Amino acid sequence: MTRFATLLIDLDGTLVDAFTTIHRGYVHTLPQFGRPAPAMDEVRRAVGGGIANAMGHFLPPDLIPAAIKVHTDYVQTILLDDVTLMPGGREFVRSQHERGRQLAVFTNKQAEAARRICAHLEVTPFLDGVFGAGDTPWLKPQPEFTEYVLAKLGAQAGSALLIGDSPFDVATARNAGFPAWCVTTGTHAESELRSAGADEVFPNLAALGGELK
């Protein structure tokens, strides 16, 4: 066993592939605010840091609250249509759970949506919690959000590891004082993640899990 007793796992781009759902949400929403429907690549580059941050890539600040409501309401109706686990995702959470580690999903996705997805994909039994936007006033990378999650889990920062796919995840871990291991299955390439300060970068969860023996 390595020094990591608690794994905080990002959701979109790390444990699950929800980009089709997210893209459909923006295609539905932006034309209602006078903007063209974005390409998938545009949406992938925008996400991270919460929906308000992502929406800010497409709309001015005064339109963002209304657009978020349209997007959120629509996505709730299609939430489970296209979402899938990343390759090796189920095996990763099951094996780490069986090794006695504490696992939690730690995401800026709306918390209730994240919990629905984890239940739908049948990974909830391997998790000690699912934490997301709306559970607290904070979002990643704010350290208060991480402190809240660790307190809920009864975990210590000194034995925690954050697993994610973006510089937001790296900053979250840095702000909380523990390492970030990243995968390139989400929104950023290895070079970007290393430039952001990721401690390790892997092509997928299977490769990452191989280093958590």
DOTILUM-370126 format. One record per atom (N, C-alpha, C): residue number from 1; z, x, y. Coordinates in Angstrom, 1 decimal, m for minus. Atoms other than C-alpha are relative to their C-alpha. Example, Ala and Ser with C-alpha at 12.3 -4.5 7.8 and 13.67 -1.06 7.14 Angstrom:
2
R   k     pz     px     py
R   1    0.0    0.9   m1.2
R   1    7.8   12.3   m4.5
R   1    0.0    0.9    1.2
R   2    0.0   m0.9   m1.1
R   2    7.1   13.7   m1.1
R   2    0.8   m0.8    1.1
REM end
This chain:
213
R   k     pz     px     py
R   1    0.0    0.8   m1.2
R   1    0.0    0.0    0.0
R   1    0.0    0.9    1.2
R   2    0.1   m0.8   m1.3
R   2   m0.9    1.3    3.5
R   2    1.2   m0.6    0.8
R   3   m1.1    0.4   m0.9
R   3    1.4    0.8    6.4
R   3   m0.2   m1.4    0.6
R   4    0.3    1.4   m0.6
R   4   m0.2   m2.6    7.3
R   4    0.6   m1.1   m0.9
R   5   m0.6    1.1    0.7
R   5    2.0   m5.5    6.2
R   5   m0.6   m1.3    0.5
R   6    0.5    1.2   m0.6
R   6    0.4   m8.1    8.5
R   6   m1.5    0.2    0.5
R   7    1.4    0.0   m0.5
R   7   m3.4   m8.7    9.1
R   7   m0.2   m1.2    0.9
R   8    0.4    1.1   m0.9
R   8   m4.4  m10.7   12.1
R   8   m1.5    0.1    0.1
R   9    1.4    0.0    0.3
R   9   m8.0  m11.7   11.4
R   9   m0.7   m1.0    1.0
R  10    0.8    0.8   m0.8
R  10  m10.5  m12.9   14.0
R  10   m0.8   m1.0   m0.8
R  11    0.7    1.0    0.8
R  11  m12.5  m16.0   13.0
R  11   m1.5    0.2    0.1
R  12    1.5    0.0   m0.1
R  12  m16.1  m16.3   14.3
R  12   m0.5    1.5    0.1
R  13    0.6   m1.4    0.0
R  13  m18.1  m13.2   13.5
R  13    0.7    0.9   m0.9
R  14   m0.8   m0.9    0.8
R  14  m15.4  m11.7   11.4
R  14    0.2   m0.7   m1.4
R  15   m0.3    0.7    1.3
R  15  m14.2  m14.2    8.7
R  15   m1.1   m1.0   m0.3
R  16    1.0    1.0    0.2
R  16  m16.7  m16.9    9.3
R  16   m1.3    0.2    0.9
R  17    1.2    0.0   m0.8
R  17  m20.3  m17.3   10.5
R  17   m0.1   m1.5    0.5
R  18    0.1    1.3   m0.7
R  18  m20.2  m20.2   13.0
R  18   m1.1    0.0    1.1
R  19    1.0   m0.2   m1.1
R  19  m23.1  m19.0   15.2
R  19   m1.0   m1.2    0.1
R  20    0.9    1.2    0.0
R  20  m25.4  m21.9   14.2
R  20    0.6   m1.1    0.7
R  21   m0.7    1.1   m0.6
R  21  m22.8  m24.4   15.2
R  21    0.2    0.3    1.5
R  22   m0.2   m0.3   m1.4
R  22  m22.0  m22.6   18.5
R  22   m1.3   m0.1    0.8
R  23    1.3    0.0   m0.6
R  23  m25.7  m22.2   19.3
R  23   m0.4   m1.5    0.3
R  24    0.3    1.4   m0.1
R  24  m26.2  m25.9   18.7
R  24    0.7   m0.7    1.2
R  25   m0.8    0.5   m1.1
R  25  m23.4  m26.7   21.1
R  25   m0.6    0.4    1.4
R  26    0.6   m0.4   m1.3
R  26  m25.0  m24.7   23.9
R  26   m1.4   m0.7    0.2
R  27    1.3    0.7   m0.1
R  27  m28.5  m26.2   23.2
R  27    0.2   m1.4    0.4
R  28   m0.3    1.4   m0.4
R  28  m26.9  m29.6   23.5
R  28    0.5   m0.1    1.5
R  29   m0.7    0.1   m1.2
R  29  m24.9  m28.8   26.6
R  29   m0.8    0.4    1.2
R  30    0.6   m0.6   m1.2
R  30  m26.8  m26.6   29.0
R  30   m1.1   m0.8    0.7
R  31    1.0    0.8   m0.7
R  31  m29.8  m28.8   29.6
R  31    0.6   m1.2    0.8
R  32   m0.7    1.0   m0.8
R  32  m27.4  m31.5   30.8
R  32    0.5    0.5    1.4
R  33   m0.5   m0.6   m1.3
R  33  m26.4  m29.1   33.6
R  33   m1.2    0.8    0.7
R  34    1.2   m0.5   m0.7
R  34  m30.0  m28.2   34.6
R  34   m0.3    1.4   m0.5
R  35    0.3   m1.3    0.5
R  35  m30.2  m25.0   32.5
R  35   m0.8   m0.1   m1.3
R  36    0.7    0.0    1.2
R  36  m32.6  m24.2   29.7
R  36    0.8    0.2   m1.2
R  37   m0.7   m0.3    1.3
R  37  m31.5  m24.3   26.1
R  37   m0.1    1.5   m0.3
R  38    0.0   m1.5    0.2
R  38  m30.5  m20.7   25.3
R  38   m0.5    0.3   m1.4
R  39    0.3   m0.6    1.3
R  39  m31.8  m18.6   22.4
R  39    1.3    0.4   m0.7
R  40   m1.2   m0.4    0.8
R  40  m29.4  m17.7   19.6
R  40    0.5    1.4    0.5
R  41   m0.5   m1.3   m0.4
R  41  m29.3  m14.1   20.8
R  41    0.8    0.0    1.3
R  42   m0.8    0.2   m1.3
R  42  m28.2  m15.2   24.3
R  42    1.4   m0.5   m0.3
R  43   m1.3    0.5    0.3
R  43  m25.4  m17.1   22.8
R  43    0.9    1.0   m0.7
R  44   m0.8   m1.1    0.7
R  44  m24.3  m14.3   20.5
R  44    0.5    1.0    1.0
R  45   m0.5   m0.9   m1.0
R  45  m24.1  m12.0   23.5
R  45    1.1   m0.5    0.9
R  46   m0.9    0.7   m0.9
R  46  m22.1  m14.5   25.5
R  46    1.4   m0.2   m0.5
R  47   m1.2    0.4    0.6
R  47  m19.4  m15.4   23.1
R  47    1.1    1.1    0.0
R  48   m1.1   m0.9    0.0
R  48  m16.0  m13.8   23.1
R  48    0.9   m0.2    1.2
R  49   m0.8    0.2   m1.1
R  49  m13.0  m14.1   25.3
R  49    0.3   m1.5    0.4
R  50   m0.2    1.4   m0.2
R  50  m12.9  m17.9   25.0
R  50   m1.2   m0.7    0.6
R  51    1.2    0.8   m0.3
R  51  m15.3  m20.7   25.8
R  51   m0.3    0.1    1.5
R  52    0.2   m0.1   m1.4
R  52  m14.7  m20.5   29.6
R  52   m0.8    1.3    0.4
R  53    0.6   m1.2   m0.2
R  53  m15.7  m16.9   29.6
R  53   m1.5    0.0   m0.4
R  54    1.4    0.1    0.5
R  54  m18.8  m17.6   27.5
R  54   m0.9   m0.9    0.8
R  55    0.8    1.0   m0.8
R  55  m19.9  m20.6   29.5
R  55   m0.3    0.6    1.4
R  56    0.3   m0.6   m1.3
R  56  m19.7  m18.4   32.6
R  56   m1.2    0.9    0.0
R  57    1.3   m0.8    0.1
R  57  m22.7  m16.4   31.3
R  57   m1.2   m0.9    0.4
R  58    1.1    1.0   m0.2
R  58  m24.8  m19.6   31.9
R  58    0.1   m0.8    1.2
R  59   m0.2    1.0   m1.1
R  59  m23.2  m21.7   34.6
R  59    0.9    0.6    1.1
R  60   m1.0   m0.4   m1.0
R  60  m21.4  m21.3   37.9
R  60    1.3   m0.6   m0.2
R  61   m1.3    0.5    0.3
R  61  m17.7  m21.8   38.0
R  61    0.3   m1.5    0.2
R  62   m0.3    1.4   m0.2
R  62  m17.7  m25.3   39.4
R  62   m0.6   m0.9   m1.1
R  63    0.5    0.8    1.1
R  63  m19.7  m26.6   36.4
R  63    0.6    0.3   m1.3
R  64   m0.5   m0.4    1.3
R  64  m17.8  m24.9   33.7
R  64    1.0   m1.0   m0.6
R  65   m0.9    0.9    0.6
R  65  m15.0  m27.4   33.2
R  65   m0.7   m1.2   m0.7
R  66    0.7    1.1    0.6
R  66  m17.4  m30.3   32.7
R  66   m0.8    0.4   m1.2
R  67    0.8   m0.4    1.1
R  67  m19.7  m28.3   30.5
R  67    0.9    0.3   m1.2
R  68   m0.9   m0.3    1.2
R  68  m16.8  m27.2   28.3
R  68    0.4   m1.3   m0.7
R  69   m0.3    1.3    0.7
R  69  m15.9  m30.9   27.7
R  69   m1.2   m0.5   m0.8
R  70    1.2    0.5    0.7
R  70  m19.5  m31.8   26.8
R  70   m0.1    0.8   m1.3
R  71    0.2   m0.9    1.2
R  71  m19.7  m28.7   24.5
R  71    1.0   m0.3   m1.1
R  72   m1.1    0.2    0.9
R  72  m16.3  m29.3   22.9
R  72   m0.2   m1.3   m0.7
R  73    0.2    1.3    0.6
R  73  m16.9  m33.0   22.3
R  73   m1.1    0.0   m1.0
R  74    1.2    0.0    0.9
R  74  m20.3  m32.4   20.7
R  74    0.3    0.8   m1.2
R  75   m0.2   m0.9    1.2
R  75  m19.2  m29.5   18.5
R  75    1.0   m0.6   m1.0
R  76   m0.9    0.7    0.9
R  76  m16.4  m31.6   17.1
R  76   m0.7   m0.9   m1.0
R  77    0.7    0.9    0.9
R  77  m19.0  m33.9   15.6
R  77   m0.9    0.8   m1.0
R  78    0.8   m0.8    0.9
R  78  m20.9  m31.0   13.9
R  78    0.7    1.2   m0.5
R  79   m0.8   m1.2    0.2
R  79  m18.1  m28.6   13.4
R  79   m0.2    0.6   m1.4
R  80    0.0   m0.5    1.4
R  80  m18.4  m28.3    9.6
R  80   m1.4   m0.1   m0.6
R  81    1.3    0.1    0.5
R  81  m22.1  m28.8    9.2
R  81   m0.6    1.3   m0.5
R  82    0.7   m1.3    0.3
R  82  m23.2  m25.2    9.2
R  82    0.9    1.2   m0.2
R  83   m0.9   m1.1    0.1
R  83  m20.2  m23.0    9.1
R  83    0.2    0.5   m1.4
R  84   m0.2   m0.6    1.3
R  84  m19.8  m20.6    6.2
R  84    0.9    1.2    0.1
R  85   m0.8   m1.3    0.0
R  85  m17.6  m17.7    5.2
R  85   m1.0    1.2    0.1
R  86    0.8   m1.2    0.0
R  86  m19.0  m14.3    5.9
R  86    0.0    0.5   m1.5
R  87    0.0   m0.6    1.4
R  87  m20.1  m12.5    2.6
R  87    1.3    0.8   m0.2
R  88   m1.2   m0.7    0.4
R  88  m17.0  m11.3    0.9
R  88    1.3   m0.5    0.6
R  89   m1.2    0.5   m0.7
R  89  m14.7  m13.3    3.1
R  89    1.1   m0.6   m0.9
R  90   m1.0    0.6    0.9
R  90  m13.0  m15.4    0.4
R  90    0.7    1.1   m0.8
R  91   m0.5   m1.1    0.8
R  91  m12.6  m12.3   m1.8
R  91    1.0    0.9    0.8
R  92   m0.8   m0.8   m0.8
R  92  m11.1  m10.4    1.1
R  92    1.4   m0.6    0.2
R  93   m1.3    0.6   m0.2
R  93   m8.4  m12.9    2.0
R  93    0.8   m0.2   m1.2
R  94   m0.7    0.2    1.3
R  94   m7.6  m13.7   m1.6
R  94    0.6    1.3   m0.5
R  95   m0.5   m1.3    0.6
R  95   m7.2  m10.0   m2.6
R  95    1.2    0.5    0.9
R  96   m1.1   m0.5   m0.9
R  96   m5.1   m9.1    0.5
R  96    1.3   m0.9   m0.2
R  97   m1.1    0.9    0.3
R  97   m2.9  m12.2   m0.1
R  97    0.7    0.4   m1.3
R  98   m0.6   m0.4    1.3
R  98   m2.4  m11.2   m3.7
R  98    0.7    1.3    0.0
R  99   m0.7   m1.3   m0.2
R  99   m1.3   m7.7   m2.6
R  99    1.2   m0.2    0.8
R 100   m1.3    0.2   m0.7
R 100    1.5   m9.3   m0.7
R 100    0.0    0.1    1.5
R 101    0.1   m0.1   m1.5
R 101    0.2   m8.9    2.8
R 101    0.1   m1.4    0.6
R 102   m0.1    1.2   m0.8
R 102    0.8  m11.5    5.5
R 102   m1.3   m0.1    0.7
R 103    1.3    0.2   m0.7
R 103   m2.5  m12.9    6.8
R 103    0.0   m1.2    0.9
R 104    0.1    1.1   m0.9
R 104   m3.2  m15.0    9.8
R 104   m1.4    0.1    0.7
R 105    1.1    0.0   m0.8
R 105   m6.3  m16.1   11.6
R 105    0.4    0.0    1.5
R 106   m0.4   m0.2   m1.4
R 106   m6.1  m15.1   15.3
R 106   m1.3   m0.1    0.8
R 107    1.3    0.2   m0.6
R 107   m8.9  m16.5   17.4
R 107    0.1   m0.7    1.4
R 108    0.1    0.7   m1.2
R 108   m9.9  m17.7   20.8
R 108   m0.7   m1.4   m0.1
R 109    0.5    1.3    0.3
R 109  m11.6  m20.7   19.2
R 109    1.1   m1.0    0.2
R 110   m1.0    1.0   m0.1
R 110   m9.8  m24.0   19.8
R 110    0.8   m0.1   m1.3
R 111   m0.8   m0.1    1.2
R 111   m6.9  m24.0   17.4
R 111   m0.2   m1.1   m1.0
R 112    0.2    1.1    1.0
R 112   m7.5  m27.4   15.8
R 112   m1.3    0.2   m0.7
R 113    1.3   m0.3    0.7
R 113  m11.1  m26.5   15.2
R 113    0.1    1.1   m1.0
R 114   m0.2   m1.1    0.9
R 114  m10.1  m23.2   13.7
R 114    0.7   m0.5   m1.3
R 115   m0.8    0.5    1.1
R 115   m7.6  m25.0   11.4
R 115   m0.9   m0.9   m0.9
R 116    0.9    0.8    0.8
R 116  m10.2  m27.5   10.3
R 116   m1.0    0.8   m0.8
R 117    0.9   m0.8    0.7
R 117  m12.7  m24.8    9.5
R 117    0.6    0.7   m1.2
R 118   m0.7   m0.7    1.1
R 118  m10.2  m22.8    7.4
R 118    0.3   m0.9   m1.1
R 119   m0.3    1.0    1.1
R 119   m9.2  m25.9    5.5
R 119   m1.3   m0.4   m0.7
R 120    1.3    0.4    0.6
R 120  m12.9  m26.9    4.9
R 120   m0.5    1.1   m0.9
R 121    0.5   m1.1    0.7
R 121  m13.7  m23.4    3.7
R 121    1.0    0.5   m1.1
R 122   m1.0   m0.2    1.1
R 122  m10.6  m23.4    1.4
R 122    0.6    1.4    0.1
R 123   m0.8   m1.3   m0.1
R 123   m9.0  m20.2    2.8
R 123    1.4   m0.2    0.5
R 124   m1.4    0.3   m0.5
R 124   m5.9  m21.9    4.2
R 124    1.1    0.4   m1.0
R 125   m1.1   m0.4    0.9
R 125   m3.9  m21.3    1.0
R 125    0.3    1.5    0.0
R 126   m0.2   m1.5    0.0
R 126   m4.3  m17.5    1.5
R 126    0.6    0.4    1.4
R 127   m0.4   m0.4   m1.4
R 127   m3.1  m17.6    5.2
R 127    1.4   m0.5    0.3
R 128   m1.3    0.4   m0.4
R 128    0.3  m17.7    6.7
R 128    0.0   m0.7    1.4
R 129    0.1    0.7   m1.2
R 129   m1.0  m19.2    9.9
R 129   m1.4    0.1    0.5
R 130    1.2    0.0   m0.7
R 130   m4.0  m20.1   12.0
R 130    0.3   m0.3    1.5
R 131   m0.4    0.1   m1.4
R 131   m3.6  m19.5   15.7
R 131   m1.2    0.1    0.9
R 132    1.2    0.0   m0.9
R 132   m6.1  m20.3   18.5
R 132    0.3   m0.5    1.3
R 133   m0.2    0.5   m1.4
R 133   m6.7  m21.5   22.0
R 133    0.6   m1.4    0.0
R 134   m0.8    1.2   m0.1
R 134   m4.4  m24.3   23.0
R 134    1.4    0.1   m0.7
R 135   m1.3   m0.2    0.6
R 135   m1.5  m23.1   20.9
R 135    1.0    0.6    1.0
R 136   m0.8   m0.6   m1.0
R 136   m0.3  m21.2   23.9
R 136   m0.8    0.0    1.3
R 137    0.8   m0.1   m1.2
R 137   m1.3  m20.8   27.6
R 137   m0.9    1.2    0.1
R 138    0.7   m1.3    0.0
R 138   m2.8  m17.4   26.7
R 138   m1.2    0.0   m1.0
R 139    1.1   m0.3    0.9
R 139   m5.9  m16.1   25.0
R 139    0.0    1.5   m0.2
R 140    0.3   m1.4    0.2
R 140   m6.9  m12.7   23.5
R 140   m0.8    0.4    1.2
R 141   m0.9   m1.1    0.5
R 141   m6.6  m10.0   24.8
R 141    1.4    0.0    0.7
R 142   m1.4    0.1   m0.7
R 142   m3.4  m11.2   26.7
R 142    1.1    0.3   m1.0
R 143   m1.1   m0.4    1.0
R 143   m0.4   m9.5   25.0
R 143    0.9   m1.1   m0.3
R 144   m0.9    1.1    0.3
R 144    1.6  m12.7   25.3
R 144   m0.4   m0.8   m1.2
R 145    0.5    0.8    1.2
R 145   m0.6  m14.5   22.8
R 145    0.3    0.8   m1.3
R 146   m0.3   m0.7    1.2
R 146   m0.2  m11.7   20.3
R 146    1.5    0.0   m0.3
R 147   m1.5    0.0    0.2
R 147    3.6  m11.6   20.8
R 147    0.4   m1.3   m0.5
R 148   m0.3    1.3    0.5
R 148    3.7  m15.3   20.2
R 148   m0.3   m0.1   m1.5
R 149    0.5    0.1    1.4
R 149    1.7  m15.0   17.0
R 149    1.0    0.8   m0.9
R 150   m0.9   m0.9    0.8
R 150    3.9  m12.1   15.7
R 150    1.3   m0.7   m0.2
R 151   m1.3    0.7    0.1
R 151    7.0  m14.1   16.5
R 151    0.0   m1.1   m1.0
R 152    0.1    1.1    1.0
R 152    5.8  m17.1   14.6
R 152   m0.1    0.4   m1.4
R 153    0.1   m0.5    1.4
R 153    5.0  m15.0   11.6
R 153    1.2    0.8   m0.4
R 154   m1.1   m0.9    0.3
R 154    8.2  m13.0   11.8
R 154   m0.4    1.4   m0.3
R 155    0.7   m1.3    0.3
R 155    6.0   m9.9   11.9
R 155    0.3    1.0    1.1
R 156   m0.2   m1.1   m0.9
R 156    6.3   m6.5   13.6
R 156   m1.3    0.6    0.4
R 157    1.3   m0.6   m0.5
R 157    3.6   m4.9   15.8
R 157   m0.2    1.4   m0.7
R 158    0.1   m1.3    0.6
R 158    4.4   m1.6   14.1
R 158   m0.6    0.0   m1.4
R 159    0.7    0.1    1.3
R 159    3.0   m2.8   10.8
R 159   m1.1   m1.0   m0.1
R 160    1.1    0.9   m0.2
R 160    0.2   m5.0   12.1
R 160   m1.3    0.7    0.1
R 161    1.3   m0.5   m0.2
R 161   m3.5   m4.5   12.0
R 161   m0.9   m1.2    0.5
R 162    0.9    1.0   m0.4
R 162   m6.1   m6.6   13.9
R 162   m1.4    0.3   m0.5
R 163    1.3   m0.1    0.6
R 163   m9.4   m7.2   12.2
R 163   m1.0   m0.9    0.8
R 164    0.8    0.8   m0.8
R 164  m12.2   m8.3   14.5
R 164   m1.4    0.5    0.1
R 165    1.4   m0.4   m0.1
R 165  m15.8   m7.9   15.7
R 165   m0.4    0.2    1.4
R 166    0.4   m0.1   m1.4
R 166  m15.7   m7.5   19.5
R 166    1.0    0.9    0.8
R 167   m0.9   m0.7   m0.9
R 167  m14.3   m5.4   22.3
R 167    1.2   m0.8    0.4
R 168   m1.2    0.8   m0.3
R 168  m12.0   m8.4   23.1
R 168    1.1    0.2   m1.1
R 169   m0.9   m0.2    1.0
R 169  m10.4   m7.8   19.7
R 169    0.7    1.4    0.1
R 170   m0.6   m1.3   m0.2
R 170  m10.0   m4.1   20.3
R 170    1.0    0.0    1.2
R 171   m0.9    0.1   m1.1
R 171   m8.4   m4.8   23.7
R 171    1.3   m0.7   m0.4
R 172   m1.2    0.7    0.4
R 172   m6.1   m7.3   22.1
R 172    1.0    0.9   m0.8
R 173   m0.8   m0.9    0.8
R 173   m4.8   m4.7   19.6
R 173    0.6    1.0    0.9
R 174   m0.4   m1.1   m0.9
R 174   m4.6   m2.0   22.3
R 174    1.2   m0.5    0.8
R 175   m1.1    0.6   m0.9
R 175   m2.5   m4.3   24.6
R 175    1.3   m0.3   m0.8
R 176   m1.1    0.3    0.8
R 176   m0.2   m5.1   21.7
R 176    0.6    1.2   m0.7
R 177   m0.5   m1.3    0.6
R 177    0.2   m1.5   20.5
R 177   m0.2    0.2   m1.5
R 178    0.3   m0.3    1.4
R 178   m1.4   m1.6   17.1
R 178   m1.5    0.2   m0.2
R 179    1.5   m0.3    0.1
R 179   m4.8   m0.6   15.6
R 179   m0.9   m1.2   m0.1
R 180    1.0    0.9    0.2
R 180   m8.0   m2.5   15.5
R 180   m1.1    0.6   m0.9
R 181    1.1   m0.4    0.9
R 181  m10.4   m2.2   12.6
R 181   m1.1   m1.1    0.2
R 182    1.1    1.0   m0.3
R 182  m13.8   m3.9   13.3
R 182   m1.1    0.0   m1.0
R 183    1.2    0.2    0.8
R 183  m16.8   m5.2   11.4
R 183   m1.2   m0.3    0.9
R 184    1.3    0.2   m0.8
R 184  m20.4   m5.4   12.7
R 184   m0.7   m1.2   m0.4
R 185    0.7    1.2    0.4
R 185  m21.1   m8.8   11.3
R 185    0.0   m1.1    1.1
R 186    0.0    1.0   m1.1
R 186  m20.5  m10.5   14.6
R 186   m0.9    0.3    1.2
R 187    0.8    0.0   m1.3
R 187  m21.5   m9.9   18.2
R 187   m0.3    1.4    0.5
R 188    0.2   m1.3   m0.5
R 188  m21.4   m6.1   18.6
R 188   m0.3    1.1   m1.0
R 189    0.4   m1.0    0.9
R 189  m22.9   m3.0   17.1
R 189    1.1    1.1   m0.1
R 190   m1.0   m1.1    0.2
R 190  m20.9    0.0   15.8
R 190    0.3    0.8    1.2
R 191   m0.1   m0.9   m1.2
R 191  m21.6    2.1   18.9
R 191    0.9   m0.7    1.1
R 192   m0.8    0.8   m1.0
R 192  m20.2   m0.7   21.2
R 192    1.5   m0.1   m0.4
R 193   m1.4    0.1    0.4
R 193  m17.1   m1.1   19.1
R 193    0.8    1.3    0.1
R 194   m0.6   m1.3   m0.1
R 194  m16.4    2.6   18.9
R 194    0.2    0.4    1.5
R 195   m0.2   m0.3   m1.4
R 195  m16.9    2.9   22.7
R 195    1.1   m0.8    0.6
R 196   m1.1    0.8   m0.5
R 196  m14.4    0.1   23.2
R 196    1.3    0.5   m0.5
R 197   m1.2   m0.6    0.5
R 197  m11.9    2.1   21.2
R 197    0.5   m0.5   m1.4
R 198   m0.4    0.4    1.3
R 198  m11.9    0.6   17.7
R 198    0.4    1.2   m0.8
R 199   m0.5   m1.1    0.8
R 199   m9.9    2.7   15.3
R 199   m0.9    0.3   m1.2
R 200    0.9   m0.2    1.1
R 200  m12.3    2.1   12.4
R 200   m1.1   m1.1    0.2
R 201    1.1    1.0    0.0
R 201  m15.7    0.3   12.1
R 201   m0.6   m0.1   m1.4
R 202    0.5    0.1    1.3
R 202  m17.1   m1.1    8.9
R 202   m1.2   m1.0    0.1
R 203    1.2    0.9    0.0
R 203  m20.4   m3.0    8.0
R 203    0.4   m1.4   m0.3
R 204   m0.4    1.3    0.5
R 204  m18.5   m5.9    6.5
R 204    1.5    0.0   m0.5
R 205   m1.4    0.1    0.5
R 205  m15.1   m7.2    5.2
R 205    0.2    0.7   m1.3
R 206   m0.1   m0.6    1.3
R 206  m15.8   m5.9    1.7
R 206    0.3    1.5    0.2
R 207   m0.2   m1.4   m0.2
R 207  m16.1   m2.3    3.0
R 207    1.4    0.2    0.7
R 208   m1.3   m0.1   m0.6
R 208  m13.1   m2.8    5.2
R 208    1.2   m0.1   m1.0
R 209   m1.0    0.3    1.0
R 209  m11.0   m4.2    2.4
R 209    0.1    1.2   m1.0
R 210    0.0   m1.1    0.9
R 210  m11.9   m1.1    0.3
R 210    0.9    1.1    0.5
R 211   m0.9   m1.0   m0.6
R 211   m9.8    1.0    2.8
R 211    1.4   m0.5    0.1
R 212   m1.3    0.6   m0.1
R 212   m6.8   m1.4    2.5
R 212    0.6    0.0   m1.4
R 213   m0.5    0.0    1.4
R 213   m5.8   m0.4   m1.0
R 213    1.5    0.2    0.0
REM end
